[in-house]
Amino acid sequence: MCDTKQYRCVNCRKGHSALYKTYGPSVLKLTKCDKCKGIVDKYIEYDPVIVMIDLVLMSKEAQRHVLYNTGFESYWKLFIILMMLETYGVWHSDSLFNLLVDTICDFSNRMDNQSNYTTKVAEYWKVKCWEYKQENRGDNNDLFIWEKDFYIQFLATFSGILVFLLILHCIMSTVKSKFMNKEVSLPRVVQAFSLANMSAVFSLPTLVWGADAARPLHYILVFVYSFKVFTNVFTVLYECPTPVTIVTLLLCNCAKYVTSFHAILLFRGQIL
């Protein structure tokens, strides 16, 4: 390969050309980092289950191992699966997105008469909330309408994620250029997003069993954990200060939810 330093030390992030040296059919010697004096990547000897446990525990060393020192080529499959999981949560009204929409639009306190509608939000958002509520599936809709709405939710979710990635990449690349000149490729960004978004699987218990009383708390706990994972992964990827990553992720999440909300209304108007 052209890049002779394609691997990274999981401890200090220094580039290396190899993770180990072979001295025979069954004799390997792990490469030591000449900067931190540690093993470049200890995880190449670990069982995948151990690596997965460290990923759940938000180990930055394990995250560097997956992003830089493994053939993480099926990330796009993981990306699609997790996006479908998120879509199902929104479509089934079991997600943080639905909780935010219901809270902002105050559907629980809204009467049929619009004059009684709470003045929590501006008039523009009142109209959008009214359109969003009116387009919801009813008991009289057939299964075909339900299925089409799922595809619409999928397109809206994809639009939100796309805006999330573009804004994040632009901001973080601009900040990164002040620390390092090496650029981060978009495929690598999608890899990092797929790795971080694995935290979405913790929303499965609510989707499968449901828990009306604890559901909002569960959403919040999953979001906090997921946000921490995203912070670690993108700090590892862009090598930027953690406060910069946190502010950027907050902005990107807001942009993602706003985009998804408007995309749902747009696609429903065009397709249904």
MOZIGI-V50520 format. One record per residue. RES is the residue in one letter. SS is DSSP state (H for helix, E for strand, - for the rest). OMEGA is omega in radians with two decimals (* if undefined). Layout:
# MOZIGI-V50520
<<RES | SS | OMEGA> <RES | SS | OMEGA>>
This chain:
# MOZIGI-V50520
<<M | - | -3.13> <C | - | 3.14> <D | - | -3.09> <T | - | 3.12> <K | - | -3.06> <Q | - | -3.14> <Y | E | 3.14> <R | E | 3.00> <C | - | -3.09> <V | - | -3.11> <N | - | -3.04> <C | - | 3.07> <R | - | 3.12> <K | - | -3.13> <G | E | 3.11> <H | E | -3.11> <S | - | -3.13> <A | - | 3.12> <L | - | -3.13> <Y | E | 3.06> <K | E | -3.12> <T | E | 3.13> <Y | E | 3.14> <G | E | -3.11> <P | - | -3.09> <S | - | -3.11> <V | E | 3.10> <L | E | 3.06> <K | E | -3.12> <L | E | -3.13> <T | - | 3.06> <K | E | -3.13> <C | - | -3.14> <D | - | 3.11> <K | - | -3.11> <C | - | 3.11> <K | - | 3.09> <G | - | 3.07> <I | E | -3.10> <V | - | 3.13> <D | - | -3.13> <K | H | -3.03> <Y | H | 3.13> <I | H | 3.06> <E | H | -3.05> <Y | - | 3.03> <D | - | 3.13> <P | H | 3.11> <V | H | 3.11> <I | H | 3.10> <V | H | 3.14> <M | H | 3.12> <I | H | 3.12> <D | H | 3.07> <L | H | 3.10> <V | H | 3.13> <L | - | 3.05> <M | - | 3.08> <S | - | 3.13> <K | H | 3.09> <E | H | 3.11> <A | H | 3.11> <Q | H | 3.07> <R | H | 3.12> <H | H | -3.10> <V | H | -3.05> <L | H | -2.99> <Y | H | -2.96> <N | - | 3.10> <T | - | 3.08> <G | - | -3.10> <F | - | -3.01> <E | - | -3.12> <S | - | -3.11> <Y | H | -3.10> <W | H | 3.07> <K | H | 3.09> <L | H | 3.12> <F | H | -3.10> <I | H | -3.12> <I | H | -3.12> <L | H | 3.08> <M | H | 3.07> <M | H | 3.08> <L | H | 3.11> <E | H | 3.11> <T | H | -3.14> <Y | H | 3.11> <G | H | 3.12> <V | H | -3.12> <W | H | -3.12> <H | - | -3.13> <S | - | 3.10> <D | - | -3.12> <S | - | 3.08> <L | H | 3.11> <F | H | 3.12> <N | H | 3.12> <L | H | 3.12> <L | H | 3.13> <V | H | 3.14> <D | H | -3.13> <T | H | -3.11> <I | H | -3.12> <C | H | 3.10> <D | - | -3.12> <F | H | -3.07> <S | H | -3.10> <N | H | -3.06> <R | - | 3.08> <M | - | 3.12> <D | - | 3.12> <N | - | -3.08> <Q | H | -3.14> <S | H | 3.12> <N | H | -3.10> <Y | - | -3.06> <T | - | -3.10> <T | - | -3.13> <K | - | -3.01> <V | - | 3.12> <A | - | -3.09> <E | H | 3.13> <Y | H | -3.12> <W | H | 3.07> <K | H | 3.14> <V | H | -3.14> <K | H | 3.11> <C | H | 3.12> <W | H | 3.11> <E | H | -3.13> <Y | H | -3.12> <K | H | -3.11> <Q | H | -3.11> <E | - | -3.14> <N | - | -3.13> <R | - | 3.08> <G | - | -3.13> <D | - | -3.09> <N | - | 3.13> <N | - | 3.09> <D | - | -3.07> <L | H | 3.14> <F | H | 3.10> <I | H | 3.10> <W | H | -3.12> <E | H | 3.11> <K | H | 3.13> <D | H | 3.08> <F | H | 3.11> <Y | H | 3.08> <I | H | 3.09> <Q | H | 3.13> <F | H | 3.11> <L | H | 3.12> <A | H | 3.10> <T | H | 3.11> <F | H | 3.11> <S | H | 3.12> <G | H | 3.13> <I | H | 3.13> <L | H | 3.09> <V | H | 3.09> <F | H | -3.08> <L | H | -3.11> <L | H | 3.13> <I | H | 3.14> <L | H | -3.11> <H | H | -3.14> <C | H | -3.10> <I | H | -3.08> <M | H | 3.10> <S | H | 3.10> <T | H | 3.12> <V | H | -3.10> <K | H | -3.12> <S | - | 3.11> <K | - | 3.14> <F | - | -3.11> <M | - | -3.13> <N | - | -3.10> <K | - | -3.09> <E | - | 3.07> <V | - | -3.09> <S | - | 3.13> <L | H | 3.06> <P | H | 3.10> <R | H | 3.10> <V | H | 3.11> <V | H | 3.06> <Q | H | -3.14> <A | H | 3.12> <F | H | 3.14> <S | H | 3.13> <L | H | -3.12> <A | H | -3.06> <N | H | 3.05> <M | H | 3.09> <S | H | 3.14> <A | H | -3.13> <V | H | 3.13> <F | H | 3.04> <S | H | -3.11> <L | H | -3.13> <P | H | 3.13> <T | H | -3.13> <L | H | -3.06> <V | H | -3.03> <W | - | -3.11> <G | - | 3.10> <A | - | -2.98> <D | - | -3.07> <A | - | -3.05> <A | - | -3.04> <R | H | 3.13> <P | H | 3.11> <L | H | 3.12> <H | H | 3.10> <Y | H | -3.08> <I | H | 3.14> <L | H | 3.11> <V | H | 3.14> <F | H | 3.14> <V | H | 3.11> <Y | H | -3.14> <S | H | -3.14> <F | H | 3.10> <K | H | 3.11> <V | H | 3.12> <F | H | 3.12> <T | H | 3.13> <N | H | -3.05> <V | H | -3.08> <F | H | 2.97> <T | H | 3.07> <V | H | -3.07> <L | H | -3.05> <Y | H | 3.13> <E | - | 3.12> <C | - | 3.09> <P | - | -3.11> <T | H | 3.11> <P | H | 3.11> <V | H | 3.13> <T | H | -3.12> <I | H | -3.13> <V | H | 3.14> <T | H | -3.14> <L | H | 3.08> <L | H | 3.12> <L | H | -3.11> <C | H | 3.11> <N | H | 3.08> <C | H | 3.12> <A | H | 3.13> <K | H | -3.11> <Y | H | 3.12> <V | H | 3.13> <T | H | -3.14> <S | H | -3.14> <F | H | -3.13> <H | H | 3.14> <A | H | 3.10> <I | H | 3.13> <L | H | -3.13> <L | H | -3.09> <F | H | 3.09> <R | H | 3.13> <G | H | -3.10> <Q | H | -2.99> <I | H | -3.08> <L | - | *>>
